[in-house]
Amino acid sequence: MKQKKRKKGYTQVYTGNGKGKTTAAIGLSIRAAGAGLKVFIAQFIKMGDYSEIKALKRFSDLITVEQFGLGRFTNGKPTPEDIKAAQQGLERVKSVLASNEYNIIVLEEANVAVNLGLIVVQDLLGLIIQKPYDTELVITGRGASPMVIEKADLVTEMKPVKHYFQKGVPARLGIEK
């Protein structure tokens, strides 16, 4: 019996100040589920029942979402509880990577978690290095470290050109939130 050749998984980073980083990762996750691949999404900042969480529940047989943010600090100063939650998320991601159960692992807002001091960049780099050969790793969030960018295989920077938010349009349900 021929052994199936394992396909290489890559590290993708979606960063920048423009809209669309999470949207790109969610779109990739849905595409993967459509192909029968298993996806694990770790959200490092958010907590709550956002529209994308509600939608992804429809794919719960193939897409798992876990939140490791407490969703409460807005001044950029996380509490020890915020840091503990992110560290728990980091440990969970390490165990998920080691399990080899998922084809794609998304670390949503992990770049922001690094910038806020919730996790350290060395931990993020360690995940890139330790990921199984055939696992795709997706890291989102503005402010990606140059070291993460260097280690990644694909980097997309979302650049704002024009946004109606600048004209006072608040985030709309189903579009931005």
N, C-alpha and C positions, 0 to 999 in steps of 0.2 A: 504494500500500500504506500503510495506516495505521500510524503509529509508536505502539508500545505506551507508554502513559503510565507513567513511573517513579513508584513509590510512595515516599513519604518514609520514611526510617528514623529512628528515635528513639534517644535515649540513656537507658538504664535503669540504675538503681543499686540494688543489693540490699546493705543494710548493717545494722548493729545487732548486739547481743550475743547474739541468739537463734539457734537452729539453723535451717538451711534456705536460706542464701544460695547456696551452691554447688548444692544440690539444685534450687533454682528455676532457676538458669542451665542446669543439665544438662537439666531437664525442658523448658525452652524450646528447647534445642538439639535434643532428640529430636523435639519437635513440628515444628520447622522442617524437619528431615530427612524427616519423614513427608510434608511438603508439597513435597519435592524441593529445598529450599534448602540452600546450602552454608554450613557453619559452621566457623569457626576459633576454637579455644579456646587461649589462652595462660595457662598456670599460672605465677604469679610466685613462689610460695613452695614448693609441693610438688615432690617428686621421688620417683618410685617407681611401682609398679604397683598403685595403689589400685583398689578395686572399680569405681569409675566409669570408670576408664581401660580396664579389661578389658571392661566393657559397651560403651563407646563404640567399641571396635575393631570391633564388629559393624556399625557404621555408617561404616566408614572410607572408603567412596566419597563420603560427604557431610560427615562430621565429621572434622576434623583437630585433634589435640591435641598441643601441644608444651609441654614443661616448661622453665622458666627459673629454677627454684629449685634449690638444692643440698640442700635438705631436712635440714639438719644443725644449724642454730643454734636454740636454745630459750631462751636468756637475753636475747633481744632485741638482741643486738649482732652485726650481720652483719660478716663479714670482707670484705676487699677482693675476694676471689673471689666472695662472695655478691653484692656490688654489681656486679661485672663481669658475672655471669650475668644479673642483672636488666636491666642496660643492653643486653645482647645481645638479651634478650627484647623490650625496648622498640624497638630498631632493627628487629627482625623484624616486630613489630606494625605499625610505620610502613610497611614494605615491603608487608605484606599489605593494609593499608588502601589504599595507592597502586595495588595490582594490580587492585583492584575485582573480584577473583575470588570473594570470599565475600559472602554476603548478611548474615550475622551474625558479629560478632566479640565474643568473650567474654574479658574481662580478669579472670581469676579470682584473687582475693586482691590485686588491684592497690591497693586502699585500704590494706591492711596493708603492702604494699611501700612505699607513700608514708610511712606512719607509722614504719616501721623505717629509713627513709633509703636504701632500695634504689633508688628513683626519686624524682624531685621532683614535687610537685603540678602545677607548670607544664607538665611533660611530659604528664601525664594530661589536663590542660585542653586542651593542644595537640591531642591525639588526638581529643577531643570536637569541637573546632573544625574540624579537618582531615578528619574522616570524610566519605566521599562521601555525597551527598544521600540515596541509596537504601539505605544500609548501616545496619543496626541495631547499636548498640554497647552491650554489657552489661558493667558494672563491678561486681565483688563485693568483699566484705570488710568487716569491722567498722571503725568509725572513719572513715567517709567525710568528707573535708574539706568544710566549708561551701561552699567555692568550687565543688567538684565537684557538690554537691547543687544549688546555684544553677543551674549550667549544664545539668544533666540535665533530661529531659522527664518521667521517671517515677522516683520514689524510693520504695522500700519499706524500712521499718525493721523488722527481725525483733526482736521483743521477747520475752525469756524470761519466762514466767509460772510454769512448773513444768517441771522436768526431772529424770528419774531419776538422772542423773549426780550430783546433789546427795545422793542416798542411797547413793552408792558404786558405781553400776552403770557398769562400764567401757564404752568404745566397742565396739560389736558389729560384727562383720564383716557387710557387706551392709546395715547400717542406718546406722551413723555412720562407718564406714570401709570 
